[in-house]
Amino acid sequence: FLLVTGILVLVLGAILGRQMVQRGTRPWTTFLFLTSALLFSCPFWFEYLLGNLEICIFLIIAFGIIAFLRGHFVLSAILIGIVASMKLFPFVYFALFLSHRKYREFALCIITFAVTSLVSLWFVCPSLSIAFRGIWSGLAGLQTVYVLHYRPMETGFDHSLLGVIKALSHHFYGWTLPGHLVTGYMVFVSTAGLALYFLRIRFLPLLNQILCITIASILLPPISHEYTLIHLYIPWGLMVLYAIDQARANRSVDGLRSIFICFAILLSAEGELVYKGPGANSPHEYSGQLKAIMLVVLMVISLRKRFELPANQELQA
C-alpha cells in the first residue's frame, strides 16, 4: 500500500515539477519547493499515519483531472466514474463534463459508476440484494457512530459544515444530533450545491470550477476528516502553475495571494493545538471547524475572482 501509493504520489510531484521547470523555474528551486510542500503537509502525514484508502481516491481523481486537462476525456470519464463508485461525493466532478458540453463523456461517467458499483457488489456477495443490505447496514452504523454522535476528538478533525453544526449545537442537543437535522442538512446542501452550480460555477473559468468542485467534495459531506484535505493538492498544483504563468507575464491577479494563504492554513497542522477544559475527560480539538471556515472563505474567493487564462493559452498539467 505504501509503496504503490507513494510511487504514484511521487509521479504526480514529478509531473508538476516538470511543468514548473518548463515554465522557467530552476530545477533545484522546484525540488526544494515540492519536497518542503510534501514534508510539511499535515493531510499527507495524517493519511499515512492511519493508512486510510482516501489516498487511492485522491490519486484516481488527480490522474482523471490530468487526463481531462490533456483532452483525454474518455479516460477521464472512466477514472472519475470508478472513483465515484468507491466513495459517493466525488460524483461532483461529473459536473466538469457537463460544463464543457462533453455530454457523451458525462453519460460515460454515469455508466462507469453504475457498472463498477454493481460489479463490486457482486464481488462482495453474488446476491446483490444481500450485498446491498450489508453495505447499507454499514452506512447506517457509520451514521449512528460518527455522523449523529458528537465525539470531541473526531469532530475536532471534521471540517464538514455539519461538523461545525455539531461542535456548536451539542450544548443544546447533547451528544447526539436528531436524525431529522442531518436529513435536513443533506437536503439543504444538495439543493444549494445544485443551485450554485447552475447559476454560477458552470460559467466560471476551468480553474475556478476545479477549485469550487474540490471544495464542495470535502466541505459538504456529513463527515469529512483531516485526510480528505489531500484533495486540495489537485487545485493547489494547478494554481501553482497558474501563478508562475502570471508572474512570467508580469500580470497581477486579484485574489491569488488570498488563495495561497487559505491553502497554507488548510494544509498545516492546526490539529496539534488541543484545548482541554477544566474537568474534561477528553481533549477538545477545533482545527476542523477552523478549516471548515477557511474552506468557505476559499469557496467565496473562487466564486468571486476569475482565474482566467488568455484565449490563446492553455493550462497544461
N, C-alpha and C positions, 0 to 999 in steps of 0.2 A: 504493500500500500504506500509506504513512504517513498520507496524507490520509484515506482511508476508515476505517482502524482508529483513527486519532487522534480523528476526529469522534465515533466510537461510544464511545470511552473517555470523552470529554467529556460525551456524552449520559448515560452511567452516572453520572458525577460530578454532573450536573445533577439526575438522579432522586434520588440520595442527598441532595444539598443541599436539594432541595425538601422532602423528608421531615424533614430536620433543622430547617428553618425552621418547618414546620408543628407541630413539637414544642416550639417556643418558643426555639430557638437564634437568636441575632441573625444577620441576613444577612451582615454584614461578618465576624463571627466564623466563620461557616460557610465563607465564601470563603477566608479565611486558613487554616483548618484543612485543607480539601480541597486547596488549592494546595500547601501545605507537604507534605502527605502524598504528593502526586504528585512534587514536585521532589526529595524525599529518598527516593524509592522505588528501591532498588537493583534489584529484579527488572524494573521497567519500563525503567530505563536499560539494563540488560543485554539485555533483549528487543529494544529498538530498535537497540542497538549491532550486534546480529547480524542484525536483520531476520528473526527466526525466525517461523514461522507459528503458534507457540503462542498468539500474541495473538488469532488468529482463533478458536481453540478456546476460549480464555477468554471471549471476547465471546459466542459462541453459548451456552455454559453459563450465563453470567451472565444473559442475557435469558431462557433457559429456566427458571432459578430464579425470576426475577421473575414470569414467566408462571405458574409453579406457585403462588407466594405469592398471586397475584391471582386464583387459581381458574381460570385458562385451562389446564386440564390437557391438553387435546388438543394445543394449540400447544406446550406444554412438552415433551410426549412426543415430538413430531416433531423439535423442536430437539435434544433430548438424544439421540434415535436417530441423527440426522445426525452429530452430533459424535462419537459412538461409532464410526461408520464411518470417521472421519478419523484417530482415534487410539484404540486399544482401551480403555485404562484408564478413560476417562470413563463406561464402561458401569456403573460402581459407582453412578452417580446414578439408574439404574433402580430402585434399592432404595427411593427416596423414594416411588414409586408403590405398591410392594409394602407398605411400612409403613403407608400411609394407605388401603389396600384399594382402590386405583384399578387394578383388575385389567385392565380394557379398555385403559386408557392404558398399563399395563405391557406388554400384548401389542402395542400400537401402537408402543412403543419398539423392541421386537424386530423387528417387521415393517419399520419405517422403517430400522433398522440393516441388515437383510438386503437390502432393495431398493436402498438407497443404495450399499451395498458392491458389489452385482452390477452396477449401472449404471456405477459408477465404474470397475470392472474392464473393463467392455465399452468404455468410452471410452479406456482405456489400450490395449486391443487387442481387436478383435472376437472373437478366440478367447479365451474365458475361461480355458482351461487354460494357454495361453501367458502370459496376463497374471498368473495366479495364481503360476505358476512364477517369473516375473520378480520379482514382489513378494516371494515367499518367499526368493529368492536375495538380494535386497537386505537383507532382515531378517537372513539368515544372516551377511551381511557386516558388518552393524551389530553383531551379537553378537560376532563374532570380533574386530573392531577396538576396540569400546567396552565391551561387557559383560564379556567374559572377560579383556581385557587391562587391566592396571593402568597408567594414564597419569597421572603426577603432577599435571599441571595440570587435566586434565578431571575426574579422580577427585576432585580437591580441590574442585570445584564440584558434585560429585554428592552430593545429600542423600537418596538412597535408602538403605534398610537394607543393600542389597548393596554400596553404596559404602563403608559403614563396614566391612563384612567385607573388602572388597578392601584398604582402607587398613591394616587390622590384619594381614591374612594374607599380604600379598605378601612379607613377610620369610621366610615358610615355603614358599610355593608359587612364589616367583619373580614374574615379571612377568605371568604368565598363569594364571588360575584353571582348574582342571579342569572340563570341561563338566558332569559329574555333580553338582558342587557347585551350579552355577546351576540345574540341573533340580530338585535337592532344595529349593533356596531357593524356587522358584516354586511347587512343590507345597505347601511349608510355609505360605507367606504366603496362598495361595489357601484352604487348609483353615482356617487360623487366622482369616482375614478372614470367611469364611462363618460359622464358629462364633461369632465375636464379634458379627456382625450379628444372627443369630437368637437368641442368648442375651442380648444386652444392647442393642445400638444401636437396634433397632426399637421398643423400649419407652421410649426417651428422648424428651424434647420435640423439636419440629421443629428448633429452633436447634442443639441438640446433634447431631442427626442430620446436618445440613448440615455442621457442623464436622468430625465424625468421617469422613464420606464424602469430604469435600475432602482431609483429611489423608491418608486411605488412598490417594487417587488420585495423590498426589505423593510418598508415602513408600514404597509397596510395589513400584512398577515396578523392573525390574532396573537401569535408569539413570534419573536424574531431575535434570537440571541446573538452574542458577540461574533461568532464565526460567520454569520451571514454578511457581515460588513466586507468580507473579501470580494464580494461582487462589485464594490465601488472601484476596484482596481481596473475594471474594464473602462468606464468613462474617464478615470484618472489618467490612464495611459494615453487615451485619445486626446485628452485636454493638454497633456504634456507636449504632444506633437503639435497640437494647435498653437500653444503658447510659443513654441520655438518658431513656427511659421510666421506668427505675427511679429515676433521680435526681429526676425530676419528682414521682414518688410517694413520695419520701423513703424508699426501701427500700434496704437494704444487702444485696448479693448476694455470697455467699461464692464465691470463685474468679474473680470478674470482673476484679479488678486483675491477677491472675496471667495471665489470658488475654491481656490487652493488653501485659503485659511480654513474653510469648512472641512476640506479633505484632511488637513493636518489634525484638526480636533477629533474628527471621526475615526481616524486610523491610529490614534495614540492610546496610551494605556491609562485612561481615567479610572479603569476598573480596579487599579491598585489603591485608590483613595477610598477607604472604607470608614463609615461612621458607625460607632457602637454607642447607643444611648445608655443612660443610667438604668441599670436593672434589666437591660435587654438580654434575652437568651441567645440571640444570634445577631451578627453584624448586619447593618442595613447599608446597602450599596446602591447609589443612584446614578451611576455613569450611564446606564441605559436610557434613563429619562433625559439626561443632558444630550445624549447623542440623538435621541428622537427629535428634540428641539432643533438640533443642528441639521438633521435631515430635512425638517420642514423649511428651515432657512435656505438650505441648498436647493430645495424644490422651488421655492419662491424666486430665487435668483435665476434658476434655469427657465422658469416660465416668463420672466420679465426681460432678461438680457438675451440678445440673439448672438450666438457664436457662429457666425456665417462665414463661409469661405467665398472668395471671389468666384464669379461664374466660370472662369477658365481654369479653376484649381480644384483638384480632388484630394481628399484626405486619404492617404494610403495607410494601411495598417500591416 
